[in-house]
């Protein structure tokens, strides 16, 4: 069921919150795709009772009576938060993250926490300590990552909305691979307080749903100014759901010159071309823009993200919380063994890369140069947005791929993020939505907008979804 | 990257790895650096580094007690604690 229908059923009293939760819990128990790390039936039923007993208070909130699954990166008071890692397997936070608090206040009911790549580092959900997630369209394939469980949860129709985070494409890439809609907001629109940090200057939480409508309502709940996150924006809040029907008129949409030279597969390109005609059919004008710097973004990202990761993850030392290696004779061995046993291979690799690029002899060549590339990408976006309202491009190079993929190019997995990373480097908002169907699998396209243009991104996607059916297809 | 550099890096990051695994780790790191190194050819000498995408404002709040003392919960989360303290192996002999 899509989000709008689910919420309407609660508002019209056709179904109680408790019944909605029971339905979702049944689906969670039958899940054979490893989508969830923990579920919370007792707490969810209690919260549903609370919402049912306070119907008048919640009947008009953005997420009235709707079950939701949260990525297991958001701290939940008194409930396990693992971040997909052995390091936090038994971590029970003593507080709710702002995103969780906002979603609770908006009337949603958390039923489970979703599987993810360990510490959000991965593009296939295979680095999770709790095992890989399968793609609902074909269980031999990956759902994408790092928010793979969150995207699969909506695609498999277990909940109609879920939360994710996007540091280099971790909402948009799994949205594309699972055939759902996912939005990465402008950096600073959603508070990062209580969201376990990977790369603090790029991490941003955002919504998943089948369509732009669900994403708009969930973003209305998630976004708020929060003094506990010093990078949180004080922008005037907008009502994204009500702005979905705003007429933005004929838009000038930028399409990247020579994008076919970036190694995008032909099926993804075909869907992209088809979508362009949908855009012109809706009265928008396409304008070719030069973005030859785009592919340098990935170099910058794989310096800056590991650098910030090595700093952020230094807190995991086995002392105050999280995993501790047993029987260590001194503090130095305690740190070493705790981190060696508690982190998985991909996380350790990124910590090592980050430590290297920040070390005295390599700082200028790597970290400083990467920050200059970041400036170059941001400048380029700013100049493009003087000419166009939005940029349209495929979300990914490939459709969903096989688990344990062996590739002749050892960096192919990292290159999956080639088209999503630039928006993170610049802090811009971007939305991925289903824009085609090939080989019995969904394809995703994305809009990137100027700062705080989420209303435009959502409304434009909503208009497309009024005249196309790709977002309605189910596995 | 050679074995000595890797050993130093592992120590800085407080991560252990069996020496038998070192060649494989070096290979994986080198692959990533091959990807990253593609940016070295760009002449960006006229650009300022960018460390955050948005203008940052200083956030201050009143210095008031917020009654958020959760000492017990924090200590309960630690692998080992004793009374009011986190416990670790002996640091000074």
HADDOCK unambig.tbl for C-alpha pairs under 7 A between the chains (distance, minus, plus):
assign (segid A and resid 91 and name CA) (segid B and resid 77 and name CA) 6.78 0.50 0.50
assign (segid A and resid 92 and name CA) (segid B and resid 77 and name CA) 6.88 0.50 0.50
assign (segid A and resid 94 and name CA) (segid B and resid 73 and name CA) 6.07 0.50 0.50
assign (segid A and resid 201 and name CA) (segid B and resid 52 and name CA) 5.62 0.50 0.50
assign (segid A and resid 227 and name CA) (segid B and resid 59 and name CA) 6.92 0.50 0.50
assign (segid A and resid 230 and name CA) (segid B and resid 59 and name CA) 5.83 0.50 0.50
assign (segid A and resid 231 and name CA) (segid B and resid 56 and name CA) 6.46 0.50 0.50
assign (segid A and resid 296 and name CA) (segid B and resid 39 and name CA) 6.30 0.50 0.50
assign (segid A and resid 299 and name CA) (segid B and resid 35 and name CA) 6.38 0.50 0.50
assign (segid A and resid 299 and name CA) (segid B and resid 36 and name CA) 4.31 0.50 0.50
assign (segid A and resid 299 and name CA) (segid B and resid 38 and name CA) 6.83 0.50 0.50
assign (segid A and resid 299 and name CA) (segid B and resid 39 and name CA) 6.12 0.50 0.50
assign (segid A and resid 302 and name CA) (segid B and resid 36 and name CA) 6.67 0.50 0.50
assign (segid A and resid 319 and name CA) (segid B and resid 78 and name CA) 6.40 0.50 0.50
assign (segid A and resid 319 and name CA) (segid B and resid 79 and name CA) 6.73 0.50 0.50
assign (segid A and resid 319 and name CA) (segid B and resid 86 and name CA) 6.84 0.50 0.50
assign (segid A and resid 319 and name CA) (segid B and resid 88 and name CA) 6.76 0.50 0.50
assign (segid A and resid 320 and name CA) (segid B and resid 77 and name CA) 6.99 0.50 0.50
assign (segid A and resid 320 and name CA) (segid B and resid 78 and name CA) 4.59 0.50 0.50
assign (segid A and resid 320 and name CA) (segid B and resid 86 and name CA) 6.56 0.50 0.50
assign (segid A and resid 321 and name CA) (segid B and resid 77 and name CA) 5.17 0.50 0.50
assign (segid A and resid 321 and name CA) (segid B and resid 78 and name CA) 4.25 0.50 0.50
assign (segid A and resid 321 and name CA) (segid B and resid 79 and name CA) 6.19 0.50 0.50
assign (segid A and resid 322 and name CA) (segid B and resid 78 and name CA) 6.89 0.50 0.50
assign (segid A and resid 322 and name CA) (segid B and resid 79 and name CA) 6.95 0.50 0.50
assign (segid A and resid 324 and name CA) (segid B and resid 79 and name CA) 6.32 0.50 0.50
assign (segid A and resid 329 and name CA) (segid B and resid 89 and name CA) 6.27 0.50 0.50
assign (segid A and resid 330 and name CA) (segid B and resid 89 and name CA) 5.18 0.50 0.50
assign (segid A and resid 330 and name CA) (segid B and resid 90 and name CA) 5.99 0.50 0.50
assign (segid A and resid 330 and name CA) (segid B and resid 91 and name CA) 6.46 0.50 0.50
assign (segid A and resid 331 and name CA) (segid B and resid 88 and name CA) 6.72 0.50 0.50
assign (segid A and resid 331 and name CA) (segid B and resid 89 and name CA) 5.57 0.50 0.50
assign (segid A and resid 331 and name CA) (segid B and resid 90 and name CA) 6.90 0.50 0.50
assign (segid A and resid 331 and name CA) (segid B and resid 91 and name CA) 6.08 0.50 0.50
assign (segid A and resid 335 and name CA) (segid B and resid 14 and name CA) 6.40 0.50 0.50
assign (segid A and resid 336 and name CA) (segid B and resid 14 and name CA) 4.84 0.50 0.50
assign (segid A and resid 336 and name CA) (segid B and resid 15 and name CA) 5.05 0.50 0.50
assign (segid A and resid 336 and name CA) (segid B and resid 16 and name CA) 5.90 0.50 0.50
assign (segid A and resid 337 and name CA) (segid B and resid 16 and name CA) 6.69 0.50 0.50
assign (segid A and resid 339 and name CA) (segid B and resid 15 and name CA) 5.92 0.50 0.50
assign (segid A and resid 340 and name CA) (segid B and resid 15 and name CA) 5.20 0.50 0.50
assign (segid A and resid 340 and name CA) (segid B and resid 16 and name CA) 5.57 0.50 0.50
assign (segid A and resid 351 and name CA) (segid B and resid 13 and name CA) 6.89 0.50 0.50
assign (segid A and resid 352 and name CA) (segid B and resid 9 and name CA) 6.58 0.50 0.50
assign (segid A and resid 352 and name CA) (segid B and resid 10 and name CA) 6.96 0.50 0.50
assign (segid A and resid 352 and name CA) (segid B and resid 13 and name CA) 6.48 0.50 0.50
assign (segid A and resid 353 and name CA) (segid B and resid 29 and name CA) 6.98 0.50 0.50
assign (segid A and resid 355 and name CA) (segid B and resid 9 and name CA) 6.94 0.50 0.50
assign (segid A and resid 355 and name CA) (segid B and resid 13 and name CA) 6.47 0.50 0.50
assign (segid A and resid 356 and name CA) (segid B and resid 9 and name CA) 6.67 0.50 0.50
assign (segid A and resid 368 and name CA) (segid B and resid 49 and name CA) 6.29 0.50 0.50
assign (segid A and resid 371 and name CA) (segid B and resid 49 and name CA) 4.58 0.50 0.50
assign (segid A and resid 371 and name CA) (segid B and resid 50 and name CA) 4.99 0.50 0.50
assign (segid A and resid 371 and name CA) (segid B and resid 51 and name CA) 6.20 0.50 0.50
assign (segid A and resid 372 and name CA) (segid B and resid 44 and name CA) 6.49 0.50 0.50
assign (segid A and resid 372 and name CA) (segid B and resid 47 and name CA) 5.94 0.50 0.50
assign (segid A and resid 372 and name CA) (segid B and resid 48 and name CA) 6.05 0.50 0.50
assign (segid A and resid 372 and name CA) (segid B and resid 49 and name CA) 4.31 0.50 0.50
assign (segid A and resid 372 and name CA) (segid B and resid 50 and name CA) 6.15 0.50 0.50
assign (segid A and resid 374 and name CA) (segid B and resid 50 and name CA) 6.08 0.50 0.50
assign (segid A and resid 375 and name CA) (segid B and resid 49 and name CA) 6.16 0.50 0.50
assign (segid A and resid 375 and name CA) (segid B and resid 50 and name CA) 5.15 0.50 0.50
assign (segid A and resid 410 and name CA) (segid B and resid 31 and name CA) 6.69 0.50 0.50
assign (segid A and resid 411 and name CA) (segid B and resid 31 and name CA) 6.99 0.50 0.50
assign (segid A and resid 411 and name CA) (segid B and resid 32 and name CA) 6.83 0.50 0.50
assign (segid A and resid 426 and name CA) (segid B and resid 53 and name CA) 5.36 0.50 0.50
assign (segid A and resid 427 and name CA) (segid B and resid 53 and name CA) 5.19 0.50 0.50
